[in-house]
Amino acid sequence: MTTEFTSLNLRPELMQAIAELGYTEPTPIQEGMIPLMLTGVDVIGQAQTGTGKTAAFALPILHQLESFSRQPHALVLAPTRELALQVASAMNEYGKHLRVRVLAVYGGQPYAPQINNLRRGVDVIVGTPGRLIDLMERDVLDLSGIKTIVLDEADEMLNMGFIEDVEKILAATPAERQTALFSATLPTRIRKLAERFMREPQSVTVKRPTLTLAATEQRYYYLHESDKLTAVTNLLEIEDATSVLIFARTRAETGLLASELTQRGFPAEALNGDLEQNARERILGRFRDNQIKVLVATDVAARGLDIDDISHVINYQIPDDPEVYVHRIGRTGRAGKTGIAISLFTPREKRRLRDIEAFTKQPLTLGKLPTADDIRARREQKVIDQMKVWLGRGRYQREREMIEQLVADGHELIEVAAAALKLARAGEKQRPVANVAEVAERPAYQSERGFTRGGERGSRFERGFTSERGERSSRGGRQSHEEGMTRLKMSKGKLHGVRPNDIVGTIAHHAEIPGSAIGKIRIEETFSLVDVPEVLVDKVILHNGNYRIGKHKFALERA
Ligand code: AMP
């Protein structure tokens, strides 16, 4: 059941603004939060950016603003200047027909304009904790009229070391105020803060980011870790990518990847927690203005990033949590545009693919990486297309004179044209083209679904079938299980000297099952797959901790 905005009984000026923004129905966090906040109770909203949380607190605050006395009635605390500006601008937008005055205050800016604005009178203040404390200490911030205080991204404020400032600000506001706390996670320190400063808070949790993924094409590539960089550059060559956000796992990786891409002719910047606020702003500004096309970020650094025009999100590393995947790719396909989400899976990550598909209830499509030939052809086509555009325009008077001179000097026209093109393409040298070796095998469960081998009983006859990268598909090493069998995975393989008989021996011995019950075994470089009858799986897993081959202990888990 979805609620209509009308059932929330918000004042007409707000309804008008909502309609103008094109919102048709409240998001789950809004649906849960708005009626609660309107009753005046304290609330905790567990929700991330992208869920519509800003409107979830902004609308009730604006609904309840009464006198517009220009004495601040509401205070929103935000961890970063960027979020403060975003919230202030959203509140101005929602409140535009009420002519509400919202002021953002944050560090790194001169005090005078902020103080002047405060003196002129505002209805809502949105600020970062440090600057708010500074203004309080300068006696220019009157918090005595505050009716509602919002802590936005409380966990981030904690991470950034602002929690004591937050407490100080809370303590300076009237005790009878309403407190709303928003946080993606609720670590102990935040719960303690809530216990201390909130009165019987009610909770609203949005389990999943309610992003619509419908407008996003989700594609994946299956490749080896060492080929990822080449794969990304090849994709950047061929995709119509205007604005690309690449997610890496660590700060170090963002820096490394950005510099590798830049060296290969794709100017990229890294966005990570090491950056000063000013540097971060600068980079985001350049990205927004399309001066740089590629941004490499960690999940943490990308929080609060609100850019609508991202054409491609690339998961260079696959997140452990499918929810993070959804959150990442929700950054493309916004504002009515189609987005493309590209994920690079290594053979070891096949399980994550399954988890993500199960979580999103949407399949990802296996893509085929462009070959060096594809890229060369594409580059040539681009040059030809650009030439045609220029030939159509005809605005090259000076160049024409230069060519005439060369012809007068005795050069063939066609030779001159070819030499000119050679010059024009000189920049391509910076971007060497290389093929990425296909991983011959698809993730296991795809092939399991994809082909059944009529009548062939995968069996112990295939035991001992170990294969090298790339040569296994013909034998279908991972084709469908025998009926009633379940595939288990262990984290030891060829590298550890594992042989099929060792596996059968130790499992049969410790789990006390007949060796003949064990089905197909596949031994890979770093792991092995073992089929056991479903009815014995629990028994086999129960003895994890005892299994050992030589000096290597191992455990089994469902593959
Ligand atoms: P937030 O989580 O507050 O950062 O909001 C994420 C995005 O969702 C913003 O671009 C909002 O403008 C948009 N948004 C918020 N509420 C709604 C709604 N009810 N319907 C459609 N879009 C919304």
Boltz pocket constraint, residues with backbone or C-beta under 6 A from the ligand:
constraints:
  - pocket:
      binder: B
      contacts: [[A, 22], [A, 23], [A, 24], [A, 25], [A, 26], [A, 27], [A, 30], [A, 48], [A, 49], [A, 50], [A, 51], [A, 52], [A, 53], [A, 54], [A, 55]]
      max_distance: 6.0
